[in-house]
């Protein structure tokens, strides 16, 4: 195998392989994304009901 073959299989950023993330990391990310989603929904509800004004003074 030549260096050319190695270069073609590599990714553009130079990394060849990303190890799979652990179950603990994956579950942690799921919780964070879930909480972030709930925060966004709560903010949207507050804006829709007029409790939080985007453009105050009108």
DOTOR-265295 format. One record per atom (N, C-alpha, C): x, y, z; residue in one letter. Coordinates in steps of 0.001 Angstrom, whole numbers, plus 524288, in hexadecimal, padded with zeros to 5 digits. Example, Ala and Ser with C-alpha at 12.3 -4.5 7.8 and 13.67 -1.06 7.14 Angstrom:
! DOTOR-265295
833867E9C681E78A;8300C7EE6C81E78A;833907F31C81E78A;832327F73681BA8S;835667FBDC81BE4S;832648001E81EBES;
//
This chain:
! DOTOR-265295
803527FB6780000X;800008000080000X;8037B804D380000X;802008088F7FCF7X;8052880D4A7FC77X;802DB811B07FFBFX;805B9815E18001EX;803CD81A73802F4X;7FF1781CDC80044X;7FEDE81C5A7FB0DX;7FA5581E647F82FX;7F55881BAE7F9D9X;7F586816857FA80X;7F0EE8139C7FC3CX;7EF4181567801A5X;7F2FA8165280513X;7F1B78182080A53X;7EF3081D8080A2EX;7F11C820EE806D2X;7EEF88263080671X;7E95E8261E8046CX;7E827822A4800D8X;7E2E0822737FE9EX;7DEE882088802AAX;7E08881D2A80633X;7DCE681B1D80A15X;7DC3481EBC80EB9X;7DFD18224C80F87X;7DF82825DF813F3X;7DB6582A128130EX;7D99C82C5C81750X;7D5D883097816E0X;7D8BE835AA815D3X;7D609839A5813D1X;7D89E83E928127EX;7DB31841398172FX;7D91D8406281BE6X;7DB63842FA82070X;7E00383FF9822B9X;7E17183B9C82049X;7E606838B8821F6X;7E4F08343F825A6X;7E029833EE827B6X;7DECF82FA882B43X;7DCEA82B018281AX;7DE9382661829AEX;7DCF4821B6826DDX;7D83D81F1B82963X;7D7B781F9282E8EX;7D3AF81C9B83138X;7D21B81F6B83630X;7CD1381FD38370DX;7CB19821D383BFDX;7C8E681D4383F09X;7CAD081C85843B1X;7C8E381843846FDX;7C33B8195D8486BX;7C00F81552848CAX;7BA9B8162E84A5AX;7BA5F8184C84FEEX;7B68D81BB4850E0X;7B62A81DF18561DX;7B3CA819F5859D4X;7B4F881A9285EC5X;7B30D816E4862ADX;7AD31817B08638BX;7AAB6813CE865D6X;7A52081436866FFX;7A417818B086AC3X;7A79B8197386E83X;7A6F481DA087251X;7A704822FA86FA5X;7AA7E823BC86BF8X;7AACF828AE86920X;7A5EF8297E865CFX;7A42A8256586340X;79F8F825C885FE2X;79AB7827288630FX;799FD824938677FX;79571825A386ACEX;795BA82B2B86CFCX;79A5E82CE086E6DX;79B0C8322D8706AX;799838362B86C49X;79B1C8354486774X;799B2838D986338X;793D0838E286257X;7915083453862BBX;78BA78341286200X;788DF8376186611X;78A978372186AF3X;7883083A3F86F1CX;788FD8401286E1CX;78D9A8418886C88X;78EBD8471086B92X;78B668491886714X;78B0984621862CDX;787CC847D485E63X;7820D8480885FE4X;780488445F8631BX;77ADF84466864EFX;779AB849358682EX;77D2B84A8386BD8X;77C6784F2586F1AX;77C9A8542186BDAX;7801E854528681FX;7806F858DD864B0X;77B648597586183X;7794B8552485FA7X;774608554785CC5X;76FEA857468601EX;76FA08557B86503X;76B888575586892X;76C1B85D2A869B1X;770E485EF286A3FX;771DB8648086B23X;76FFA867BE8667CX;77108865F0861D0X;76F60868BD85D14X;7696E868DC85CBFX;766E78647485DDAX;7612C8644085DA7X;75EDD867E8861C0X;7610D867DE8667DX;75F1386B5486A9CX;75FAC8710E8690AX;764148726D866CCX;764E3877CC86509X;7610E87944860BAX;76009875AE85D2AX;75C46876BD858F8X;756C98779A85B2EX;755568748C85F1DX;750338752D86186X;74FE087A7686445X;753F987BF886711X;753F988103869B6X;7539D88587865D8X;756308851386174X;755EA8892685D6CX;750758894C85B0AX;74E42884B2859FDX;74912884708578BX;744D48869E85B25X;7455F885F786045X;74169887EA863E5X;7425188D958656EX;746A488FE5863D0X;747AC8955A864ECX;74A7A8965386A11X;74BF38924B86CD9X;74EC8892F4871C1X;754478950D870D9X;756A28937886C7EX;75BCB8955986B01X;75B2C8983C865DBX;75CC689D37865DEX;75C2E8A06A86133X;761528A06A85E2DX;760DC89FA48591BX;7657F89FD4855CAX;766D28A57D8548DX;762D18A89985333X;763878AE1B851EDX;760688B155855F0X;762CC8B2B185A4EX;75FD88B57F85E63X;75E7F8BB1C85CD4X;75A6A8BD0285F45X;758F88C28A85E9FX;7553F8C39B85A33X;751788C05E85960X;74E078C178854FDX;748A88C21385653X;
//
